[in-house]
């Protein structure tokens, strides 16, 4: 494998990446409101700027990707200048020519590269979990020999406080019999001579003789 040809190819590729990077950075120099023709975003719903936000985030991701490729090219060129190109920087074994033809910026053999990628798998968990404990981890004593009123018990007590079995948090079914209006309608009543409605307490009324209805 001709190292001079590889270096020439890497330099040409580096020039192309740098040109594309400058074009993307030039577009990002303009403020966001100039590309959307909006003077302010305060009166706009976030959904109205969804496409613009996606395009801007995509361009930023392309910039980061180009920077990564340029850094890989610089590392490969540095190894060429040192006379170490084609050898794994970790184990020192010779990198197969097929791998270098497929990926000229490879600085590790396939085995070492896989080992590095396994160690650097990004975590999908939020960074706050590095300093924050999971919910009730420090106050839950279920896994210990202590039989105490712990944090989980207190949470259950709060959750069960002021709860009633006959409270429904959803729509009542149509066949429900004991609704609030049925309870009112079932109250016995009478209409007195004065036309006023009175509650019927077993036919006892102290103002006038009621008319039962």
Buried (B, 14 or more C-beta within 10 A) or exposed (E): EEEEEBBEEBEEBBEEBEEBBEEEEEEBEEEEEEEBEBEEBEEEEEEEBEEBEEEBEEBEEEBEEBEEBBEBBEEBBEBBEEEEBBBBEBEEEEBEEEBBEEBBBBBBBEEBBEBEEEEEEEEEEEEEEEEEEEEEEEEBBEEEEEEEEBBBBEBEEEEEEEEEEEEEEEEEEEEEEEEEEEEEEEEEEBEBEEEEEBEBEEEEEEEEEBEEE
